[in-house]
Amino acid sequence: MTRLDPQPPGIPLPRPSMWSQPFWDGCAVGELRYQRCRACGHALFNPGPICRHCRSRDLDWQLSQGKGTVYSWTVSWQPPSRGFAVPYAPVIVNVDEGYQMLSNVIDCDTADVVVGLDVEVDFRPVGEGVNLPYFRPRPPGPAG
């Protein structure tokens, strides 16, 4: 059994664009933000200037509850560059608000990651005031 942990400080930091800056500002304060089109209601991620569904520019930033399920995943044993710890588990999460997000799953064993795993966002610092949004398994809800 091999535990999946957050990456250590010192990994390459994100370089926000004018479109993604509100997302990273949210991460800094523990908020998972995404865009929603005011014209058609479509939830959008990655951030951008137009709705990929209807092409409207009338987009609004909204706050996600940060819950979802694993859509796809893998475990990587090869670091992408110096400073990264392995193993790590890239996942595509179906976020409850209706968008997909690429992240990593943490705080579990590699064998625990499966399609359909209930997860929730967990922000972890990586240096210079930057927090990365990871996902961890959600504890089971109350019975009954």
FILOTOR-952312 format. One record per residue: x, y, z of N, C-alpha, C in turn; residue number from 0. Coordinates in steps of 0.05 Angstrom, whole numbers, plus 32768, in hexadecimal, padded with zeros to 4 digits. Layout:
<node <X,Y,Z>,<X,Y,Z>,<X,Y,Z>,NUM>
...
This chain:
<node <8011,7FE8,8000>,<8000,8000,8000>,<8012,8019,8000>,0>
<node <800B,802C,7FEF>,<801B,8044,7FEC>,<8009,805C,7FEF>,1>
<node <800F,806E,8001>,<7FFF,8085,8007>,<8004,809C,7FF3>,2>
<node <7FEE,80AA,7FEC>,<7FEF,80C1,7FDA>,<7FEF,80DA,7FEB>,3>
<node <8004,80EA,7FE9>,<8007,8102,7FF8>,<8009,811A,7FE6>,4>
<node <8004,8132,7FF1>,<8007,814B,7FE1>,<8024,814E,7FD9>,5>
<node <8029,815E,7FC4>,<8044,8163,7FBB>,<8052,8175,7FCF>,6>
<node <806C,8172,7FD2>,<807B,8183,7FE5>,<807F,819F,7FDA>,7>
<node <8084,81B2,7FEC>,<808C,81CD,7FE2>,<80A4,81CB,7FD0>,8>
<node <80A5,81DD,7FBC>,<80BC,81DD,7FAA>,<80B5,81D3,7F8E>,9>
<node <809D,81C8,7F8A>,<8095,81C1,7F6F>,<8090,81DA,7F5E>,10>
<node <8091,81D9,7F44>,<808B,81F0,7F34>,<8070,81FC,7F3B>,11>
<node <806E,8216,7F3D>,<8055,8223,7F45>,<8045,822B,7F2C>,12>
<node <802A,822C,7F2F>,<801A,8234,7F18>,<8020,8251,7F11>,13>
<node <801B,8257,7EF8>,<801E,8273,7EED>,<8003,827C,7EE4>,14>
<node <7FF4,8289,7EF5>,<7FD9,8291,7EEE>,<7FD8,82A3,7ED6>,15>
<node <7FC3,829F,7EC6>,<7FBE,82B1,7EAF>,<7FA8,82C5,7EB8>,16>
<node <7FA2,82D8,7EA7>,<7F8D,82EB,7EAD>,<7F72,82DC,7EB1>,17>
<node <7F6F,82C5,7EA4>,<7F56,82B6,7EA6>,<7F55,82A4,7EBF>,18>
<node <7F6D,829A,7EC7>,<7F6D,8287,7EDE>,<7F73,8295,7EF8>,19>
<node <7F7B,82AE,7EF8>,<7F82,82BC,7F11>,<7F6C,82BA,7F27>,20>
<node <7F52,82BE,7F20>,<7F3D,82BB,7F35>,<7F3C,829E,7F41>,21>
<node <7F42,828A,7F31>,<7F43,826F,7F3B>,<7F5A,826C,7F50>,22>
<node <7F72,8276,7F49>,<7F88,8274,7F5C>,<7F85,8286,7F74>,23>
<node <7F78,829D,7F71>,<7F71,82AE,7F88>,<7F5F,829F,7F9B>,24>
<node <7F4C,828F,7F90>,<7F3B,827F,7FA1>,<7F4A,8269,7FB0>,25>
<node <7F5C,825C,7FA2>,<7F6C,8247,7FAE>,<7F7C,8252,7FC6>,26>
<node <7F86,826A,7FC3>,<7F96,8277,7FD8>,<7F86,827A,7FF2>,27>
<node <7F6C,827C,7FF0>,<7F5B,8280,8008>,<7F49,8267,800D>,28>
<node <7F50,8251,8000>,<7F41,8238,8005>,<7F26,8236,7FF8>,29>
<node <7F23,8243,7FE1>,<7F0A,8242,7FD1>,<7F0F,8236,7FB6>,30>
<node <7EFE,8223,7FAE>,<7F00,8217,7F93>,<7EEC,8227,7F82>,31>
<node <7EF7,8236,7F6F>,<7EE6,8247,7F5D>,<7EE6,823C,7F41>,32>
<node <7ECF,8240,7F34>,<7ECC,8238,7F18>,<7EBA,824D,7F0A>,33>
<node <7EB9,824C,7EF0>,<7EA9,825E,7EE1>,<7E8E,8251,7ED9>,34>
<node <7E79,8262,7ED8>,<7E5F,8258,7ECE>,<7E56,826D,7EBA>,35>
<node <7E4B,8264,7EA3>,<7E41,8275,7E8E>,<7E26,8280,7E97>,36>
<node <7E23,829A,7E97>,<7E08,82A6,7E9D>,<7DF4,82A2,7E87>,37>
<node <7DFE,829E,7E6E>,<7DEC,829B,7E57>,<7DDF,827F,7E56>,38>
<node <7DEF,826A,7E5A>,<7DE4,824F,7E57>,<7DE6,823F,7E70>,39>
<node <7DF3,8248,7E85>,<7DF5,823A,7E9E>,<7E0A,8225,7EA0>,40>
<node <7E1A,8221,7E8B>,<7E2F,820D,7E8A>,<7E45,8213,7E9E>,41>
<node <7E4E,81FF,7EAE>,<7E65,8202,7EC0>,<7E7F,81FE,7EB0>,42>
<node <7E93,820F,7EB5>,<7EAB,820E,7EA5>,<7EC4,820B,7EB6>,43>
<node <7ED6,81FA,7EAE>,<7EF1,81F8,7EB9>,<7F01,81EA,7EA4>,44>
<node <7F16,81F4,7E9D>,<7F29,8208,7EA4>,<7F1E,8224,7E9E>,45>
<node <7F26,8238,7EAD>,<7F1D,8253,7EA9>,<7F24,825E,7E8D>,46>
<node <7F13,826E,7E82>,<7F18,827A,7E68>,<7F06,8292,7E63>,47>
<node <7F08,829D,7E4B>,<7EFA,82B6,7E44>,<7EDD,82B1,7E3A>,48>
<node <7ED7,8299,7E30>,<7EBD,8294,7E24>,<7EB2,8278,7E2D>,49>
<node <7E98,8275,7E2C>,<7E8C,825C,7E31>,<7E91,8249,7E1A>,50>
<node <7E9C,8232,7E21>,<7EA2,821E,7E0C>,<7E89,8210,7E02>,51>
<node <7E72,8215,7E10>,<7E59,8208,7E08>,<7E49,821A,7DF5>,52>
<node <7E46,8234,7DFB>,<7E36,8246,7DEB>,<7E45,825E,7DDF>,53>
<node <7E5F,8261,7DE7>,<7E70,8276,7DDC>,<7E6B,8291,7DE9>,54>
<node <7E5A,8293,7DFD>,<7E54,82AC,7E0B>,<7E6D,82B5,7E1B>,55>
<node <7E70,82CF,7E1E>,<7E85,82DB,7E2E>,<7E7B,82E2,7E4A>,56>
<node <7E61,82DD,7E4F>,<7E55,82E5,7E68>,<7E59,82CF,7E7D>,57>
<node <7E71,82CF,7E89>,<7E79,82BA,7E9C>,<7E7B,82C6,7EB8>,58>
<node <7E75,82B5,7ECC>,<7E75,82BD,7EE8>,<7E86,82A9,7EF8>,59>
<node <7E95,82B3,7F0B>,<7EA4,82A1,7F1D>,<7E92,8299,7F33>,60>
<node <7E92,827F,7F39>,<7E82,8274,7F4F>,<7E93,8263,7F61>,61>
<node <7E88,825E,7F79>,<7E96,824E,7F8D>,<7E8C,8232,7F8D>,62>
<node <7E9E,821F,7F8A>,<7E97,8202,7F8A>,<7E97,81F8,7FA7>,63>
<node <7E86,81E4,7FAC>,<7E87,81D7,7FC6>,<7E9F,81C4,7FC8>,64>
<node <7EAC,81BF,7FB1>,<7EC4,81AF,7FB1>,<7EC0,8191,7FB5>,65>
<node <7EA9,8187,7FAD>,<7EA3,816B,7FB0>,<7E9E,815F,7F94>,66>
<node <7EA4,8145,7F91>,<7EA0,8138,7F78>,<7EA8,811B,7F79>,67>
<node <7EAB,810F,7F62>,<7EB3,80F3,7F60>,<7EC9,80F0,7F4B>,68>
<node <7EDA,80DC,7F4F>,<7EF0,80D7,7F3D>,<7EE4,80CC,7F23>,69>
<node <7EEA,80D9,7F0D>,<7EE1,80D0,7EF2>,<7EF7,80BE,7EE5>,70>
<node <7F10,80C6,7EE9>,<7F26,80B7,7EDD>,<7F3F,80BC,7EEE>,71>
<node <7F52,80AA,7EEE>,<7F69,80AD,7EFE>,<7F80,809B,7EF5>,72>
<node <7F98,80A1,7EFF>,<7FAF,808F,7EFB>,<7FC2,8094,7F13>,73>
<node <7FD4,8083,7F17>,<7FEA,8087,7F2A>,<8004,808A,7F1B>,74>
<node <8012,809F,7F20>,<802B,80A4,7F13>,<8042,809F,7F26>,75>
<node <8055,808F,7F1C>,<806D,8089,7F2C>,<8086,8097,7F20>,76>
<node <8082,80A7,7F0C>,<8097,80B6,7EFF>,<8093,80D4,7F04>,77>
<node <80A5,80E2,7F11>,<80A0,80FF,7F16>,<80A2,810E,7EFC>,78>
<node <8091,8123,7EF8>,<8092,8132,7EDF>,<80AA,8144,7EDD>,79>
<node <80B6,814B,7EF4>,<80CE,815B,7EF6>,<80D9,8159,7F12>,80>
<node <80F1,8164,7F16>,<80FD,8164,7F30>,<80EB,8172,7F44>,81>
<node <80EB,8167,7F5C>,<80DB,8174,7F72>,<80C1,8166,7F77>,82>
<node <80B7,8157,7F64>,<809D,8149,7F67>,<80A2,812F,7F76>,83>
<node <808F,8128,7F88>,<8090,810F,7F97>,<807E,80FB,7F89>,84>
<node <8086,80E2,7F89>,<8076,80CC,7F7E>,<8071,80B7,7F94>,85>
<node <805C,80A9,7F92>,<8048,80AA,7F7D>,<8035,80C2,7F81>,86>
<node <8028,80C9,7F6B>,<8012,80DC,7F6D>,<7FFC,80D2,7F5A>,87>
<node <7FE4,80DB,7F60>,<7FCD,80D0,7F51>,<7FBD,80E6,7F43>,88>
<node <7FC3,80ED,7F2A>,<7FB3,8100,7F1B>,<7F96,80F5,7F18>,89>
<node <7F83,8106,7F1C>,<7F67,80FE,7F19>,<7F58,8113,7F0A>,90>
<node <7F43,810A,7EFB>,<7F2F,811C,7EF1>,<7F17,8119,7F03>,91>
<node <7F0E,812F,7F0E>,<7EF8,812F,7F21>,<7EDF,813A,7F14>,92>
<node <7EC9,812C,7F15>,<7EAF,8137,7F0E>,<7EA5,8147,7F26>,93>
<node <7EA8,8161,7F25>,<7EA1,8172,7F3B>,<7E82,8176,7F3B>,94>
<node <7E76,8176,7F52>,<7E59,8176,7F55>,<7E4B,818D,7F46>,95>
<node <7E59,81A3,7F43>,<7E4C,81BA,7F35>,<7E4B,81B7,7F17>,96>
<node <7E56,81A1,7F0C>,<7E52,819B,7EF0>,<7E6A,81A0,7EDE>,97>
<node <7E82,819F,7EE9>,<7E9A,81A2,7ED9>,<7EAE,818D,7EE1>,98>
<node <7EC3,8188,7ED0>,<7ED8,8176,7ED7>,<7EF1,8186,7EDD>,99>
<node <7F01,817B,7EEF>,<7F1A,8188,7EF7>,<7F30,8174,7EFA>,100>
<node <7F48,817A,7EEF>,<7F5F,816A,7EF3>,<7F6D,8172,7F0C>,101>
<node <7F74,815E,7F1D>,<7F82,8163,7F36>,<7F91,814A,7F3E>,102>
<node <7F98,8148,7F57>,<7FA4,8130,7F62>,<7F94,8128,7F7A>,103>
<node <7F93,810D,7F7F>,<7F85,8103,7F97>,<7F9B,80FE,7FAD>,104>
<node <7F94,8105,7FC6>,<7FA7,8102,7FDC>,<7F99,80F5,7FF4>,105>
<node <7FA9,80F0,8009>,<7F9F,80E6,8022>,<7F91,80CB,8021>,106>
<node <7F9B,80BA,800F>,<7F91,809E,800D>,<7FA7,808D,8002>,107>
<node <7FA2,8074,7FFF>,<7FB4,8061,7FF4>,<7FB0,805F,7FD5>,108>
<node <7FC4,8058,7FC6>,<7FC0,8056,7FA9>,<7FAA,8042,7FA2>,109>
<node <7FA7,802D,7FB2>,<7F92,8019,7FAD>,<7F76,8023,7FB2>,110>
<node <7F73,803A,7FC0>,<7F59,8045,7FC7>,<7F4D,8055,7FB0>,111>
<node <7F5D,805E,7F9D>,<7F53,806F,7F87>,<7F45,805E,7F72>,112>
<node <7F2C,8064,7F6E>,<7F1B,8056,7F5B>,<7F08,8069,7F4D>,113>
<node <7EFF,8062,7F36>,<7EEA,8072,7F28>,<7ED2,8073,7F3B>,114>
<node <7EC6,808A,7F3E>,<7EAF,808D,7F4F>,<7EB5,8094,7F6C>,115>
<node <7ECE,8095,7F74>,<7ED6,809C,7F8F>,<7ECB,80B8,7F96>,116>
<node <7EBD,80BA,7FAC>,<7EB3,80D5,7FB5>,<7ECB,80E4,7FC1>,117>
<node <7ECF,80FD,7FB7>,<7EE6,810D,7FC0>,<7EDD,8129,7FC6>,118>
<node <7EEF,8137,7FD5>,<7EEA,8153,7FDC>,<7F05,8162,7FD9>,119>
<node <7F03,817B,7FD4>,<7F1B,818B,7FD0>,<7F2A,818F,7FEA>,120>
<node <7F44,8191,7FE8>,<7F55,8196,7FFF>,<7F6D,81A7,7FF6>,121>
<node <7F6E,81C0,7FFF>,<7F83,81D2,7FF6>,<7F9C,81CE,8007>,122>
<node <7FB3,81CC,7FF9>,<7FCD,81C9,8007>,<7FE1,81DD,7FFC>,123>
<node <7FF1,81E9,800E>,<8005,81FC,8005>,<801D,81EF,7FF7>,124>
<node <8028,81FC,7FE3>,<8040,81F2,7FD5>,<8055,8208,7FD4>,125>
<node <8051,821E,7FE2>,<8066,8233,7FE3>,<805C,824D,7FD6>,126>
<node <8069,8263,7FDF>,<8064,827E,7FD5>,<8046,8285,7FD5>,127>
<node <8038,827C,7FEA>,<801B,8283,7FED>,<8008,8274,7FDA>,128>
<node <8012,8260,7FCC>,<8002,8251,7FB9>,<7FF7,8238,7FC6>,129>
<node <7FDD,8234,7FC4>,<7FCF,821C,7FCD>,<7FC6,820D,7FB4>,130>
<node <7FCB,81F3,7FB4>,<7FC1,81E2,7F9E>,<7FA8,81D3,7FA7>,131>
<node <7F94,81D1,7F96>,<7F7C,81C2,7F9C>,<7F80,81A4,7F96>,132>
<node <7F82,8195,7FAA>,<7F83,8178,7FA8>,<7F67,816D,7FAE>,133>
<node <7F62,8154,7FAA>,<7F49,8147,7FB3>,<7F51,812F,7FC4>,134>
<node <7F41,812B,7FD9>,<7F45,8114,7FEB>,<7F2B,8105,7FEE>,135>
<node <7F2C,80EC,7FF5>,<7F13,80DD,7FF8>,<7F01,80EA,800D>,136>
<node <7EE7,80EB,8006>,<7ED3,80F6,8019>,<7ECB,80E1,802D>,137>
<node <7ECA,80EA,8047>,<7EC1,80D6,805B>,<7EA4,80CE,8055>,138>
<node <7E9D,80B5,805C>,<7E81,80AC,8057>,<7E6E,80BE,8067>,139>
<node <7E57,80C3,805B>,<7E42,80D2,8068>,<7E34,80C2,807E>,140>
<node <7E23,80D0,808D>,<7E14,80C1,80A2>,<7E02,80AC,8096>,141>
<node <7E00,8096,80A4>,<7DEF,807F,809B>,<7DD2,8086,809E>,142>
<node <7DC2,807B,808C>,<7DA5,807D,8090>,<7D98,8092,8081>,143>
